[in-house]
Amino acid sequence: MKKKFKNISLVGASNAKSKALIKKIKKILSTEKRNLLTEEIFDSTIGDKSKNNFIRDRIIKQSDLIIAIGGDGTILQCAKKFSIKGIPLVGINLGSLGFLSDIAPKKISIELPQILNNDFLIDKRFLLKATINSKPIGSPSLNEIVIHSGAIARMIEYELYIDDVFIYRQRADGLIITTPTGSTAYSLSGGGPIIHPSLDVVGIVPMFPHSLNNTPILVNAKKNIKIKICNNKKVNTAEISFDSQENIALAKGTVIHISKYSKKITLLHPKETDFFAGCRNKLGWGKSII
């Protein structure tokens, strides 16, 4: 059988928790006769910046597969640095939930070789982008883009449009624009719906709206979402957040356009992976309170 993945890179957090796992992964790669591009795990949060940039460029140019070790936050960073360049991503879960990194360390000896030998599920995920005056701001977001006040217990006022059709004017702590991937993240905490990853929709979830009649909205991902920050003297300026990793201040009167990003990321899962089984196990669906 032709080996689809020859050159492989390890990316994630370099710590005591991951050391034993890295040793096991190296042994599997050696048994499967695959090339490990990085001698050790690549952790961009430590070490020399210029050296890290060199290693990152090498990973992008030469890798057939990225193995990311950590929680969903690690997968989020790897997706935006590497998978967005077209490199498939496999997640080994060292976090608590692991909706994106779904291989458990205890199953790695079985499930990683299966993936290396072309026995896997392909999962394409889209991202969101934001523009102001047709100029991109922030980075593409895999989970969500959030418009918020930037302060505790303080509201902003905004107008929402979908394809230039006015939806409502609202005062709230903010507004979450979520992908299906992000529907099990911050949006879930805000009362947003869980969206199956296969659906091509975007969720619009108000955060603590000053209203007795408001619910989240699902729209086709091809729609253009426009948010205008209102010129209200009683309300402070707002901020925009990208996957909770990047924050940018917004002046009053700013108009933000949010839409689907042109590129997708590719996640590889073990064949037995089931989204709803993950929800049951990780979110406690069906568990009795007694």
C-alpha positions as CSV (number, residue, x, y, z in Angstrom):
1,M,0.0,0.0,0.0
2,K,1.3,3.5,-0.9
3,K,2.1,5.5,2.2
4,K,0.1,8.7,2.1
5,F,1.9,10.3,5.0
6,K,5.7,10.1,4.8
7,N,7.0,13.2,6.4
8,I,5.4,14.0,9.8
9,S,5.8,16.8,12.4
10,L,5.0,16.9,16.1
11,V,3.5,20.1,17.3
12,G,2.1,21.2,20.7
13,A,3.1,21.8,24.3
14,S,6.5,20.7,25.4
15,N,6.0,19.7,29.1
16,A,6.4,16.8,31.5
17,K,2.9,15.5,30.7
18,S,3.7,15.1,27.0
19,K,7.2,13.6,27.2
20,A,6.1,9.9,27.6
21,L,3.5,10.3,24.9
22,I,6.1,11.8,22.5
23,K,8.4,8.8,23.1
24,K,5.5,6.4,22.3
25,I,4.6,8.4,19.1
26,K,8.3,8.3,17.9
27,K,8.3,4.5,18.4
28,I,5.1,4.2,16.3
29,L,6.5,6.4,13.5
30,S,9.7,4.3,13.5
31,T,7.8,1.1,13.3
32,E,5.7,2.5,10.4
33,K,8.9,3.7,8.7
34,R,7.8,7.4,8.6
35,N,10.1,10.4,8.7
36,L,9.9,12.7,11.7
37,L,10.8,16.2,10.5
38,T,11.3,17.6,14.0
39,E,13.5,15.7,16.3
40,E,11.5,17.0,19.3
41,I,8.0,18.5,19.5
42,F,7.7,22.0,18.1
43,D,6.5,24.4,20.7
44,S,6.4,28.0,19.3
45,T,5.9,29.4,22.8
46,I,9.5,28.7,23.8
47,G,12.9,29.2,22.3
48,D,14.3,31.7,19.8
49,K,11.8,33.4,17.6
50,S,13.9,33.3,14.4
51,K,14.7,29.6,14.9
52,N,11.0,28.9,15.5
53,N,10.1,30.7,12.3
54,F,12.6,28.6,10.4
55,I,11.2,25.4,11.8
56,R,7.6,26.5,11.2
57,D,8.5,27.3,7.5
58,R,10.1,23.8,7.2
59,I,7.0,22.1,8.6
60,I,4.7,24.0,6.2
61,K,6.9,23.1,3.2
62,Q,7.7,19.5,3.9
63,S,5.1,18.0,6.2
64,D,2.4,15.5,4.9
65,L,0.8,15.3,8.3
66,I,0.8,17.3,11.6
67,I,0.3,15.4,14.9
68,A,-0.8,17.9,17.5
69,I,-0.4,17.0,21.2
70,G,-2.5,18.9,23.7
71,G,-6.1,20.1,24.2
72,D,-8.5,21.9,21.8
73,G,-6.5,25.1,22.3
74,T,-3.4,23.5,20.9
75,I,-5.4,22.2,17.9
76,L,-6.8,25.7,17.4
77,Q,-3.3,27.2,17.1
78,C,-2.0,24.3,14.9
79,A,-5.0,24.6,12.6
80,K,-4.4,28.3,12.0
81,K,-0.6,28.0,11.6
82,F,-0.3,24.8,9.6
83,S,-3.6,23.1,8.6
84,I,-4.8,26.3,6.9
85,K,-1.9,25.8,4.6
86,G,-3.3,22.5,3.4
87,I,-1.6,20.0,5.8
88,P,-4.0,17.5,7.5
89,L,-4.1,17.5,11.3
90,V,-4.4,14.7,13.9
91,G,-5.0,15.6,17.5
92,I,-3.8,13.7,20.5
93,N,-5.9,14.8,23.5
94,L,-4.1,15.9,26.7
95,G,-6.8,18.4,27.6
96,S,-10.2,18.1,29.3
97,L,-12.8,18.1,26.5
98,G,-11.1,17.3,23.3
99,F,-13.7,17.9,20.6
100,L,-11.0,18.5,18.1
101,S,-8.2,16.4,19.5
102,D,-10.0,13.1,19.8
103,I,-7.3,10.4,20.1
104,A,-6.9,9.5,23.8
105,P,-3.3,8.7,24.9
106,K,-4.4,5.1,26.0
107,K,-5.6,4.4,22.4
108,I,-2.7,5.9,20.5
109,S,-1.0,2.5,19.8
110,I,-4.1,1.4,18.0
111,E,-5.6,4.5,16.4
112,L,-2.5,6.4,15.2
113,P,-1.2,3.4,13.1
114,Q,-4.7,3.1,11.6
115,I,-4.5,6.8,10.5
116,L,-1.0,6.4,9.2
117,N,-2.2,3.6,7.0
118,N,-5.1,5.5,5.5
119,D,-7.9,4.2,7.7
120,F,-9.5,7.4,8.9
121,L,-12.4,9.9,8.6
122,I,-11.8,13.2,6.8
123,D,-13.3,16.2,8.5
124,K,-13.2,19.6,6.7
125,R,-13.9,22.7,8.8
126,F,-14.5,26.2,7.7
127,L,-13.3,29.4,9.3
128,L,-14.6,33.0,9.6
129,K,-13.0,36.2,8.6
130,A,-13.7,39.9,9.4
131,T,-13.2,43.1,7.4
132,I,-13.6,46.8,8.1
133,N,-13.9,49.0,5.0
134,S,-13.0,46.0,2.9
135,K,-9.7,45.6,4.8
136,P,-9.1,42.3,6.7
137,I,-8.6,42.6,10.4
138,G,-7.5,39.9,12.9
139,S,-6.9,36.4,11.9
140,P,-9.2,33.7,10.4
141,S,-11.2,32.1,13.2
142,L,-11.9,28.4,13.5
143,N,-14.3,28.8,16.6
144,E,-15.8,32.2,16.7
145,I,-15.5,36.0,16.3
146,V,-16.9,37.9,19.2
147,I,-17.9,41.6,19.4
148,H,-17.9,42.6,23.1
149,S,-17.5,45.5,25.5
150,G,-14.1,44.6,26.8
151,A,-15.3,45.2,30.4
152,I,-17.2,43.2,33.0
153,A,-20.9,43.9,33.3
154,R,-21.0,46.6,30.7
155,M,-23.1,46.6,27.5
156,I,-22.5,47.8,24.0
157,E,-25.2,48.7,21.4
158,Y,-25.1,47.4,17.8
159,E,-27.1,46.9,14.7
160,L,-27.2,43.5,13.0
161,Y,-27.7,43.0,9.3
162,I,-27.6,39.8,7.2
163,D,-26.9,40.3,3.5
164,D,-27.6,44.1,4.2
165,V,-31.1,43.2,5.5
166,F,-31.7,44.9,8.9
167,I,-32.4,42.3,11.7
168,Y,-32.4,44.3,14.9
169,R,-30.8,46.9,17.0
170,Q,-29.7,45.6,20.4
171,R,-28.0,46.4,23.7
172,A,-26.0,43.4,25.1
173,D,-22.7,42.4,26.6
174,G,-21.8,41.4,23.0
175,L,-22.5,39.1,20.1
176,I,-20.9,35.8,19.2
177,I,-20.6,34.7,15.6
178,T,-19.8,31.0,15.7
179,T,-18.9,28.2,13.3
180,P,-20.1,24.7,13.9
181,T,-16.7,24.0,15.4
182,G,-17.1,26.8,17.9
183,S,-20.6,25.7,18.8
184,T,-19.2,23.4,21.5
185,A,-16.9,26.2,22.8
186,Y,-17.6,29.7,24.0
187,S,-20.9,29.9,22.2
188,L,-22.2,27.0,24.2
189,S,-21.5,28.9,27.4
190,G,-23.6,31.8,26.0
191,G,-26.6,29.6,25.4
192,G,-25.9,28.9,21.7
193,P,-27.0,25.8,19.9
194,I,-24.8,22.8,19.2
195,I,-24.2,22.6,15.5
196,H,-23.1,19.4,13.7
197,P,-19.7,19.9,12.0
198,S,-21.2,18.8,8.6
199,L,-23.6,21.8,8.5
200,D,-22.7,24.8,6.4
201,V,-24.2,27.3,8.8
202,V,-23.1,30.1,11.2
203,G,-24.6,30.8,14.6
204,I,-25.4,34.3,15.8
205,V,-25.6,34.3,19.6
206,P,-26.3,37.5,21.7
207,M,-24.5,37.7,25.0
208,F,-26.8,38.8,27.9
209,P,-29.1,40.9,25.7
210,H,-31.2,43.6,27.4
211,S,-34.3,42.0,26.0
212,L,-37.0,39.5,27.1
213,N,-37.5,38.2,23.6
214,N,-34.3,37.1,22.0
215,T,-32.9,33.8,20.7
216,P,-29.8,32.7,18.7
217,I,-30.1,32.6,14.9
218,L,-28.6,30.1,12.4
219,V,-27.9,31.4,8.9
220,N,-26.3,29.9,5.8
221,A,-22.5,30.3,6.0
222,K,-22.6,32.0,2.6
223,K,-24.4,35.0,4.1
224,N,-22.6,38.2,4.9
225,I,-23.1,39.3,8.5
226,K,-22.7,43.0,9.1
227,I,-22.5,44.6,12.6
228,K,-22.5,48.3,13.2
229,I,-21.3,49.7,16.5
230,C,-23.8,52.4,17.4
231,N,-22.9,56.0,18.3
232,N,-24.5,55.9,21.8
233,K,-23.0,58.3,24.3
234,K,-23.9,56.1,27.2
235,V,-22.1,53.1,25.7
236,N,-18.3,52.7,25.6
237,T,-16.4,51.6,22.5
238,A,-16.4,47.9,21.7
239,E,-13.7,45.3,20.9
240,I,-13.5,42.3,18.5
241,S,-12.0,39.0,19.5
242,F,-10.8,36.2,17.3
243,D,-10.9,32.7,18.8
244,S,-10.1,34.4,22.2
245,Q,-6.5,34.8,21.0
246,E,-6.5,38.2,19.5
247,N,-8.4,41.4,20.6
248,I,-8.8,44.6,18.6
249,A,-10.5,47.9,19.8
250,L,-13.4,49.2,17.7
251,A,-14.5,52.8,17.5
252,K,-18.1,53.9,17.7
253,G,-19.7,53.9,14.3
254,T,-17.4,51.1,13.0
255,V,-19.0,48.6,10.6
256,I,-17.7,45.1,10.7
257,H,-18.4,42.5,8.0
258,I,-18.0,38.8,8.9
259,S,-18.1,36.0,6.3
260,K,-16.8,32.6,5.5
261,Y,-13.0,32.4,4.9
262,S,-11.9,31.0,1.6
263,K,-9.8,28.1,3.0
264,K,-10.7,25.2,5.1
265,I,-8.7,23.0,7.5
266,T,-8.6,19.2,7.4
267,L,-8.9,17.1,10.5
268,L,-8.3,13.3,10.5
269,H,-10.3,11.2,13.0
270,P,-10.2,7.5,13.9
271,K,-12.9,5.6,11.9
272,E,-15.0,5.0,15.1
273,T,-15.3,8.7,15.9
274,D,-18.9,9.9,16.4
275,F,-19.8,13.6,17.1
276,F,-22.9,12.8,19.2
277,A,-21.0,10.1,21.2
278,G,-18.5,12.9,22.0
279,C,-21.3,15.2,23.1
280,R,-22.7,12.5,25.4
281,N,-19.3,11.7,26.9
282,K,-17.9,15.2,27.2
283,L,-21.0,17.3,27.9
284,G,-22.8,14.7,30.2
285,W,-25.8,14.2,28.0
286,G,-28.3,11.8,29.5
287,K,-26.7,11.6,32.9
288,S,-29.1,11.4,35.8
289,I,-28.9,14.1,38.5
290,I,-29.3,11.4,41.2
